[in-house]
Amino acid sequence: MIKVCFFADLRERLGCADMLVEHFSGENIAQLKDFIVKQHPQWEKIFLEKKLLIAVNHAMANNNSAIVAGDEVAFFPPVTGG
């Protein structure tokens, strides 16, 4: 099982703060995104956004980052400051 978290306005746009992904047999973030979109096709446009940031177990990651059962994956919009 992989815990997936959504932060900031992404959480509001998806209407979901987090989810548990079971029966995932993929190996990386790109495959996880595809798996999630198959379950929630209405989220496809959001998951295709190039500016979407990703973290695995609190470390920055990308679509090619490996994941395994027990990992926590977070998706969030770019952070701005000032």
N, CA, C and O atoms as CSV, one atom per row, in Angstrom:
chain,resi,resn,atom,element,x,y,z
A,1,MET,N,N,0.846,-1.174,0.000
A,1,MET,CA,C,0.000,0.000,0.000
A,1,MET,C,C,0.893,1.239,0.000
A,1,MET,O,O,1.937,1.271,0.652
A,2,ILE,N,N,0.464,2.247,-0.738
A,2,ILE,CA,C,1.177,3.518,-0.816
A,2,ILE,C,C,0.214,4.617,-0.388
A,2,ILE,O,O,-0.919,4.685,-0.863
A,3,LYS,N,N,0.679,5.477,0.517
A,3,LYS,CA,C,-0.137,6.613,0.937
A,3,LYS,C,C,0.173,7.771,0.004
A,3,LYS,O,O,1.335,8.127,-0.194
A,4,VAL,N,N,-0.879,8.360,-0.572
A,4,VAL,CA,C,-0.729,9.489,-1.479
A,4,VAL,C,C,-1.415,10.692,-0.850
A,4,VAL,O,O,-2.576,10.621,-0.446
A,5,CYS,N,N,-0.677,11.804,-0.771
A,5,CYS,CA,C,-1.200,13.037,-0.164
A,5,CYS,C,C,-1.240,14.147,-1.203
A,5,CYS,O,O,-0.387,14.225,-2.086
A,6,PHE,N,N,-2.241,14.999,-1.081
A,6,PHE,CA,C,-2.397,16.144,-1.969
A,6,PHE,C,C,-2.425,17.405,-1.110
A,6,PHE,O,O,-3.154,17.462,-0.119
A,7,PHE,N,N,-1.635,18.418,-1.480
A,7,PHE,CA,C,-1.513,19.611,-0.656
A,7,PHE,C,C,-1.939,20.882,-1.387
A,7,PHE,O,O,-1.989,20.941,-2.616
A,8,ALA,N,N,-2.243,21.892,-0.578
A,8,ALA,CA,C,-2.580,23.249,-1.027
A,8,ALA,C,C,-3.782,23.234,-1.970
A,8,ALA,O,O,-4.734,22.486,-1.749
A,9,ASP,N,N,-3.742,24.057,-3.022
A,9,ASP,CA,C,-4.915,24.143,-3.902
A,9,ASP,C,C,-5.144,22.851,-4.681
A,9,ASP,O,O,-6.244,22.621,-5.184
A,10,LEU,N,N,-4.133,22.018,-4.783
A,10,LEU,CA,C,-4.308,20.724,-5.441
A,10,LEU,C,C,-5.332,19.883,-4.684
A,10,LEU,O,O,-6.177,19.227,-5.293
A,11,ARG,N,N,-5.252,19.906,-3.371
A,11,ARG,CA,C,-6.215,19.186,-2.529
A,11,ARG,C,C,-7.631,19.691,-2.801
A,11,ARG,O,O,-8.569,18.900,-2.895
A,12,GLU,N,N,-7.779,20.989,-2.926
A,12,GLU,CA,C,-9.100,21.567,-3.172
A,12,GLU,C,C,-9.605,21.233,-4.573
A,12,GLU,O,O,-10.785,20.928,-4.750
A,13,ARG,N,N,-8.729,21.286,-5.562
A,13,ARG,CA,C,-9.128,20.988,-6.943
A,13,ARG,C,C,-9.540,19.536,-7.114
A,13,ARG,O,O,-10.449,19.233,-7.886
A,14,LEU,N,N,-8.872,18.629,-6.391
A,14,LEU,CA,C,-9.204,17.210,-6.481
A,14,LEU,C,C,-10.339,16.819,-5.544
A,14,LEU,O,O,-11.001,15.802,-5.749
A,15,GLY,N,N,-10.561,17.634,-4.510
A,15,GLY,CA,C,-11.571,17.297,-3.518
A,15,GLY,C,C,-11.137,16.136,-2.645
A,15,GLY,O,O,-11.963,15.368,-2.152
A,16,CYS,N,N,-9.813,16.018,-2.458
A,16,CYS,CA,C,-9.275,14.874,-1.730
A,16,CYS,C,C,-7.957,15.284,-1.074
A,16,CYS,O,O,-7.095,15.864,-1.734
A,17,ALA,N,N,-7.792,14.993,0.208
A,17,ALA,CA,C,-6.556,15.317,0.908
A,17,ALA,C,C,-5.532,14.190,0.819
A,17,ALA,O,O,-4.332,14.438,0.703
A,18,ASP,N,N,-6.012,12.958,0.875
A,18,ASP,CA,C,-5.101,11.823,0.773
A,18,ASP,C,C,-5.868,10.564,0.404
A,18,ASP,O,O,-7.096,10.515,0.480
A,19,MET,N,N,-5.122,9.557,0.006
A,19,MET,CA,C,-5.733,8.287,-0.359
A,19,MET,C,C,-4.712,7.167,-0.160
A,19,MET,O,O,-3.504,7.404,-0.192
A,20,LEU,N,N,-5.200,5.972,0.041
A,20,LEU,CA,C,-4.344,4.799,0.120
A,20,LEU,C,C,-4.492,4.030,-1.182
A,20,LEU,O,O,-5.601,3.699,-1.599
A,21,VAL,N,N,-3.370,3.752,-1.813
A,21,VAL,CA,C,-3.373,3.033,-3.083
A,21,VAL,C,C,-2.942,1.600,-2.812
A,21,VAL,O,O,-1.814,1.333,-2.397
A,22,GLU,N,N,-3.865,0.697,-3.056
A,22,GLU,CA,C,-3.591,-0.725,-2.861
A,22,GLU,C,C,-3.504,-1.413,-4.220
A,22,GLU,O,O,-4.013,-0.904,-5.219
A,23,HIS,N,N,-2.869,-2.545,-4.245
A,23,HIS,CA,C,-2.768,-3.374,-5.455
A,23,HIS,C,C,-2.028,-2.667,-6.584
A,23,HIS,O,O,-2.302,-2.915,-7.758
A,24,PHE,N,N,-1.096,-1.792,-6.235
A,24,PHE,CA,C,-0.283,-1.108,-7.234
A,24,PHE,C,C,0.941,-1.971,-7.515
A,24,PHE,O,O,1.690,-2.316,-6.601
A,25,SER,N,N,1.138,-2.317,-8.782
A,25,SER,CA,C,2.267,-3.182,-9.128
A,25,SER,C,C,3.338,-2.451,-9.933
A,25,SER,O,O,4.270,-3.076,-10.439
A,26,GLY,N,N,3.210,-1.143,-10.051
A,26,GLY,CA,C,4.196,-0.359,-10.790
A,26,GLY,C,C,5.465,-0.132,-9.990
A,26,GLY,O,O,5.607,-0.601,-8.861
A,27,GLU,N,N,6.383,0.602,-10.605
A,27,GLU,CA,C,7.688,0.813,-9.984
A,27,GLU,C,C,8.060,2.272,-9.782
A,27,GLU,O,O,9.008,2.573,-9.057
A,28,ASN,N,N,7.320,3.195,-10.420
A,28,ASN,CA,C,7.736,4.594,-10.306
A,28,ASN,C,C,6.526,5.534,-10.233
A,28,ASN,O,O,5.375,5.108,-10.332
A,29,ILE,N,N,6.823,6.809,-10.057
A,29,ILE,CA,C,5.779,7.823,-9.900
A,29,ILE,C,C,4.900,7.924,-11.154
A,29,ILE,O,O,3.680,8.040,-11.036
A,30,ALA,N,N,5.488,7.882,-12.330
A,30,ALA,CA,C,4.701,7.978,-13.567
A,30,ALA,C,C,3.660,6.863,-13.623
A,30,ALA,O,O,2.513,7.102,-14.000
A,31,GLN,N,N,4.048,5.669,-13.255
A,31,GLN,CA,C,3.108,4.540,-13.265
A,31,GLN,C,C,2.042,4.709,-12.183
A,31,GLN,O,O,0.887,4.331,-12.380
A,32,LEU,N,N,2.433,5.279,-11.039
A,32,LEU,CA,C,1.457,5.542,-9.981
A,32,LEU,C,C,0.426,6.567,-10.456
A,32,LEU,O,O,-0.769,6.404,-10.214
A,33,LYS,N,N,0.884,7.614,-11.126
A,33,LYS,CA,C,-0.043,8.623,-11.651
A,33,LYS,C,C,-1.021,7.991,-12.634
A,33,LYS,O,O,-2.217,8.280,-12.589
A,34,ASP,N,N,-0.529,7.138,-13.515
A,34,ASP,CA,C,-1.413,6.446,-14.467
A,34,ASP,C,C,-2.437,5.582,-13.735
A,34,ASP,O,O,-3.610,5.550,-14.107
A,35,PHE,N,N,-1.990,4.886,-12.695
A,35,PHE,CA,C,-2.861,4.015,-11.904
A,35,PHE,C,C,-3.978,4.835,-11.252
A,35,PHE,O,O,-5.142,4.434,-11.264
A,36,ILE,N,N,-3.612,5.983,-10.685
A,36,ILE,CA,C,-4.590,6.845,-10.014
A,36,ILE,C,C,-5.589,7.413,-11.031
A,36,ILE,O,O,-6.790,7.458,-10.764
A,37,VAL,N,N,-5.096,7.839,-12.181
A,37,VAL,CA,C,-5.970,8.422,-13.205
A,37,VAL,C,C,-6.955,7.383,-13.744
A,37,VAL,O,O,-8.080,7.730,-14.104
A,38,LYS,N,N,-6.551,6.135,-13.801
A,38,LYS,CA,C,-7.480,5.089,-14.241
A,38,LYS,C,C,-8.654,4.967,-13.268
A,38,LYS,O,O,-9.776,4.668,-13.677
A,39,GLN,N,N,-8.391,5.199,-11.980
A,39,GLN,CA,C,-9.446,5.143,-10.971
A,39,GLN,C,C,-10.250,6.446,-10.915
A,39,GLN,O,O,-11.425,6.443,-10.547
A,40,HIS,N,N,-9.608,7.555,-11.282
A,40,HIS,CA,C,-10.229,8.890,-11.217
A,40,HIS,C,C,-9.941,9.634,-12.523
A,40,HIS,O,O,-9.128,10.559,-12.530
A,41,PRO,N,N,-10.583,9.257,-13.616
A,41,PRO,CA,C,-10.284,9.875,-14.917
A,41,PRO,C,C,-10.457,11.396,-14.941
A,41,PRO,O,O,-9.822,12.073,-15.749
A,42,GLN,N,N,-11.283,11.925,-14.091
A,42,GLN,CA,C,-11.505,13.371,-14.048
A,42,GLN,C,C,-10.264,14.117,-13.543
A,42,GLN,O,O,-10.200,15.339,-13.674
A,43,TRP,N,N,-9.289,13.425,-12.977
A,43,TRP,CA,C,-8.064,14.035,-12.461
A,43,TRP,C,C,-6.949,14.077,-13.499
A,43,TRP,O,O,-5.881,14.624,-13.227
A,44,GLU,N,N,-7.172,13.518,-14.669
A,44,GLU,CA,C,-6.091,13.385,-15.664
A,44,GLU,C,C,-5.440,14.723,-15.994
A,44,GLU,O,O,-4.213,14.819,-16.011
A,45,LYS,N,N,-6.232,15.750,-16.256
A,45,LYS,CA,C,-5.676,17.054,-16.630
A,45,LYS,C,C,-4.742,17.582,-15.539
A,45,LYS,O,O,-3.686,18.136,-15.842
A,46,ILE,N,N,-5.121,17.413,-14.293
A,46,ILE,CA,C,-4.306,17.898,-13.185
A,46,ILE,C,C,-2.987,17.126,-13.098
A,46,ILE,O,O,-1.937,17.722,-12.861
A,47,PHE,N,N,-3.034,15.821,-13.287
A,47,PHE,CA,C,-1.821,15.016,-13.193
A,47,PHE,C,C,-0.890,15.211,-14.386
A,47,PHE,O,O,0.280,14.836,-14.314
A,48,LEU,N,N,-1.378,15.783,-15.469
A,48,LEU,CA,C,-0.530,16.047,-16.627
A,48,LEU,C,C,0.195,17.386,-16.529
A,48,LEU,O,O,1.066,17.677,-17.349
A,49,GLU,N,N,-0.153,18.201,-15.541
A,49,GLU,CA,C,0.483,19.513,-15.392
A,49,GLU,C,C,1.977,19.351,-15.119
A,49,GLU,O,O,2.378,18.613,-14.218
A,50,LYS,N,N,2.789,20.043,-15.901
A,50,LYS,CA,C,4.238,19.942,-15.769
A,50,LYS,C,C,4.757,20.593,-14.487
A,50,LYS,O,O,5.826,20.234,-13.994
A,51,LYS,N,N,4.014,21.534,-13.958
A,51,LYS,CA,C,4.472,22.246,-12.770
A,51,LYS,C,C,4.182,21.497,-11.467
A,51,LYS,O,O,4.562,21.975,-10.398
A,52,LEU,N,N,3.538,20.367,-11.523
A,52,LEU,CA,C,3.194,19.584,-10.340
A,52,LEU,C,C,4.471,19.053,-9.675
A,52,LEU,O,O,5.282,18.391,-10.324
A,53,LEU,N,N,4.642,19.342,-8.395
A,53,LEU,CA,C,5.807,18.872,-7.650
A,53,LEU,C,C,5.477,17.576,-6.920
A,53,LEU,O,O,4.324,17.312,-6.578
A,54,ILE,N,N,6.515,16.773,-6.687
A,54,ILE,CA,C,6.340,15.445,-6.106
A,54,ILE,C,C,7.393,15.232,-5.021
A,54,ILE,O,O,8.537,15.666,-5.157
A,55,ALA,N,N,6.995,14.562,-3.950
A,55,ALA,CA,C,7.939,14.134,-2.912
A,55,ALA,C,C,7.634,12.683,-2.564
A,55,ALA,O,O,6.475,12.270,-2.522
A,56,VAL,N,N,8.681,11.927,-2.318
A,56,VAL,CA,C,8.547,10.549,-1.848
A,56,VAL,C,C,9.239,10.469,-0.496
A,56,VAL,O,O,10.437,10.727,-0.384
A,57,ASN,N,N,8.478,10.112,0.522
A,57,ASN,CA,C,9.003,10.040,1.885
A,57,ASN,C,C,9.721,11.337,2.274
A,57,ASN,O,O,10.801,11.309,2.866
A,58,HIS,N,N,9.106,12.467,1.934
A,58,HIS,CA,C,9.552,13.815,2.284
A,58,HIS,C,C,10.796,14.275,1.532
A,58,HIS,O,O,11.396,15.280,1.911
A,59,ALA,N,N,11.201,13.567,0.473
A,59,ALA,CA,C,12.325,13.988,-0.364
A,59,ALA,C,C,11.795,14.295,-1.759
A,59,ALA,O,O,10.972,13.551,-2.292
A,60,MET,N,N,12.265,15.385,-2.348
A,60,MET,CA,C,11.816,15.757,-3.688
A,60,MET,C,C,12.069,14.613,-4.656
A,60,MET,O,O,13.076,13.912,-4.565
A,61,ALA,N,N,11.131,14.436,-5.588
A,61,ALA,CA,C,11.187,13.319,-6.526
A,61,ALA,C,C,10.702,13.790,-7.893
A,61,ALA,O,O,10.338,14.953,-8.069
A,62,ASN,N,N,10.701,12.871,-8.858
A,62,ASN,CA,C,10.181,13.164,-10.189
A,62,ASN,C,C,9.456,11.935,-10.715
A,62,ASN,O,O,9.341,10.930,-10.014
A,63,ASN,N,N,8.971,12.013,-11.937
A,63,ASN,CA,C,8.182,10.916,-12.495
A,63,ASN,C,C,8.943,9.601,-12.586
A,63,ASN,O,O,8.328,8.534,-12.593
A,64,ASN,N,N,10.256,9.656,-12.654
A,64,ASN,CA,C,11.060,8.442,-12.769
A,64,ASN,C,C,11.489,7.872,-11.424
A,64,ASN,O,O,12.120,6.817,-11.375
A,65,SER,N,N,11.158,8.549,-10.340
A,65,SER,CA,C,11.564,8.088,-9.004
A,65,SER,C,C,10.879,6.773,-8.653
A,65,SER,O,O,9.678,6.597,-8.861
A,66,ALA,N,N,11.672,5.865,-8.120
A,66,ALA,CA,C,11.158,4.546,-7.731
A,66,ALA,C,C,10.323,4.656,-6.465
A,66,ALA,O,O,10.602,5.474,-5.588
A,67,ILE,N,N,9.299,3.824,-6.383
A,67,ILE,CA,C,8.475,3.733,-5.182
A,67,ILE,C,C,8.190,2.270,-4.887
A,67,ILE,O,O,8.163,1.426,-5.784
A,68,VAL,N,N,7.976,1.991,-3.600
A,68,VAL,CA,C,7.649,0.638,-3.156
A,68,VAL,C,C,6.543,0.721,-2.111
A,68,VAL,O,O,6.250,1.793,-1.582
A,69,ALA,N,N,5.941,-0.416,-1.824
A,69,ALA,CA,C,4.893,-0.471,-0.805
A,69,ALA,C,C,5.420,0.126,0.496
A,69,ALA,O,O,6.559,-0.120,0.892
A,70,GLY,N,N,4.573,0.913,1.151
A,70,GLY,CA,C,4.946,1.562,2.400
A,70,GLY,C,C,5.418,2.994,2.229
A,70,GLY,O,O,5.542,3.724,3.213
A,71,ASP,N,N,5.684,3.409,0.993
A,71,ASP,CA,C,6.123,4.781,0.742
A,71,ASP,C,C,4.963,5.751,0.889
A,71,ASP,O,O,3.795,5.379,0.783
A,72,GLU,N,N,5.318,7.006,1.138
A,72,GLU,CA,C,4.354,8.094,1.142
A,72,GLU,C,C,4.719,9.024,-0.005
A,72,GLU,O,O,5.845,9.517,-0.078
A,73,VAL,N,N,3.772,9.261,-0.893
A,73,VAL,CA,C,3.990,10.119,-2.051
A,73,VAL,C,C,3.106,11.355,-1.901
A,73,VAL,O,O,1.908,11.250,-1.638
A,74,ALA,N,N,3.711,12.510,-2.071
A,74,ALA,CA,C,2.967,13.768,-1.957
A,74,ALA,C,C,3.028,14.526,-3.280
A,74,ALA,O,O,4.076,14.614,-3.920
A,75,PHE,N,N,1.886,15.068,-3.669
A,75,PHE,CA,C,1.797,15.919,-4.860
A,75,PHE,C,C,1.392,17.313,-4.381
A,75,PHE,O,O,0.511,17.454,-3.533
A,76,PHE,N,N,2.044,18.344,-4.933
A,76,PHE,CA,C,1.717,19.701,-4.515
A,76,PHE,C,C,2.111,20.690,-5.597
A,76,PHE,O,O,2.981,20.411,-6.423
A,77,PRO,N,N,1.455,21.861,-5.586
A,77,PRO,CA,C,1.784,22.886,-6.582
A,77,PRO,C,C,3.110,23.545,-6.212
A,77,PRO,O,O,3.587,23.397,-5.087
A,78,PRO,N,N,3.705,24.271,-7.157
A,78,PRO,CA,C,4.950,24.983,-6.837
A,78,PRO,C,C,4.732,25.949,-5.680
A,78,PRO,O,O,3.662,26.540,-5.538
A,79,VAL,N,N,5.740,26.094,-4.878
A,79,VAL,CA,C,5.663,26.976,-3.722
A,79,VAL,C,C,6.273,28.321,-4.109
A,79,VAL,O,O,7.357,28.388,-4.689
A,80,THR,N,N,5.565,29.370,-3.780
A,80,THR,CA,C,6.098,30.704,-4.055
A,80,THR,C,C,6.248,31.436,-2.732
A,80,THR,O,O,5.554,31.138,-1.760
A,81,GLY,N,N,7.123,32.353,-2.710
A,81,GLY,CA,C,7.353,33.116,-1.487
A,81,GLY,C,C,7.609,34.556,-1.813
A,81,GLY,O,O,7.658,34.954,-2.977
A,82,GLY,N,N,7.771,35.323,-0.782
A,82,GLY,CA,C,8.071,36.717,-1.052
A,82,GLY,C,C,7.859,37.569,0.139
A,82,GLY,O,O,8.070,38.780,0.078
